[in-house]
Amino acid sequence: MKQSEFKKRRKQLMQYIGVGNIAIIASADSSIRNRDVHYPFRQDSDFYYLTGFNEPEALAVFIPGRKQGEYILFCREFDPKKALWEGAHAGLEGATRQFAADDAFPIADLDDILPGLLENKGKVFYPMGRNTDLDHNLLLWLNDIRGQSRSGVVAPNELVSLEHLLHEMRLFKSDAELSLMRRAAEISAQAHVSAMKMAKAGVYEYQIEADIVHTLMQNGLRAVAYPSIVATGSNACVLHYTENKDKLKAGDLLLVDAGGECDHYAADITRTYPVSGKFSEPQRQLYQLVLDAQLAAIAQVKPGLPWNLSHDAAVEVITKGLVDLGLLKGKVSKLIKDEKYKAFFMHRIGHWLGMDVHDVGNYKLNNEWRILEAGMVLTVEPGIYVPVDCEEVDKKWRGIGIRIEDDVLVTAEGYEILTAGVPKTVADIEALMQAN
């Protein structure tokens, strides 16, 4: 992404912060996997959103109206030895030249410099409670400033959550962001199609997972957006199943929930399909019900409509369908009121999507469901899960888990399905799988 995009975001944030105030945000830490081996580094989404700086041990400071420069970056100094062993890093010169910081200082000098930047500021905006070290250090810096009150120095008198402003910005995706999300969706869709072609009795869940990761990486997506769920048979009734260790069996369904990440932007797709290439009649009936619920939910994704209408539409379709199939008994309206459908559909219809797979942004404002607006991206993912030990229903339904998930952009006219590249009708799925 171009630096102009990050600069535009910083400008917008500083307008919200206001002259006379200051904002600070820390990078993600580098996490140890075991002994001296680290997990692959993934930058904090909020930090990256504002800086594009993809290194640990950094802190960004924003001071609207500061004459010497409004954007300051504390980071590691360039170390030739570290570069030899671990690869290139920006250093102070790179922070200003490559990442457009107005000033750059060594992270080791943070305690010496930052208190001076906090002096005589009214409010401090920062991610409260997200970083224990930053919480602790900020209090120390403020106490240090208060200790100088006799010399006329004034400490900030108000701490404000930066996330409230920043997450509202992140909820609305720019053209540059949508370009990355479309790429993530396109390649993730290809990975799902490849997995569908590979799915056969005798193949292991982890082999399907490996094929998905292979497709993502072969096409330039170097990371999954979240641990892949590859769940055959009754494993699909475990909503966040990630063991991915069992063998696919003829006659079972396979639920795959997986997506890649493109320059910190996620895709999130789920498809469910028959290992043998053809749905059994009970599988087909439940699958069609979930698909009908998803289509009804997507139809409610329009600017001006509240967030919860999609969920309510899916609940109504699923509850009526479960009654028609005999899994629930009673009047549909009362079953919905009593939430009896939750025995089989226990989660919400979806979530915001962006830099985080469960992305930031409020779902309610002033205790009312949020109104959808152009530029928002959400998932729509109804499901039906019938536990193997559910003795209240006929045996033919037990152990069936189905979820169908797509990524949907709210547009000025309605919606755009970003993940439409993966088949999801019964006919299209069976045709694809039987062709292999």
Secondary structure, DSSP 4 states (H G I P E B T S, - for coil): --HHHHHHHHHHHHHHH-TT-EEEEEPPPPPEEETTEEPPP---HHHHHHH----SS-EEEE-TT-TT-SEEEEEPPP-HHHHHHH----HHHHHHHTT--SEEEEGGGHHHHHHHHHTT-SEEEE-TTT-HHHHHHHHHHHHHHHTTGGGT-----EEEEHHHHHHHHHHSPPHHHHHHHHHHHHHHHHHHHHHHHH--TT-BHHHHHHHHHHHHHHTT--EESS--EEEEGGGGGSTT-----SBP-TT-EEEEEE-EEETTEE--EEEEEETTSS--HHHHHHHHHHHHHHHHHHTT--TTSBTHHHHHHHHHHHHHHHHHHTSS-S-HHHHHHTTGGGGT--S-S--B-SSSSS----SEETTEEPBP-TT-EEEE--EEE--TT-TTS-GGGTT-EEE-BEEEEE-SSSEEETTTTS--SHHHHHHHHHT-
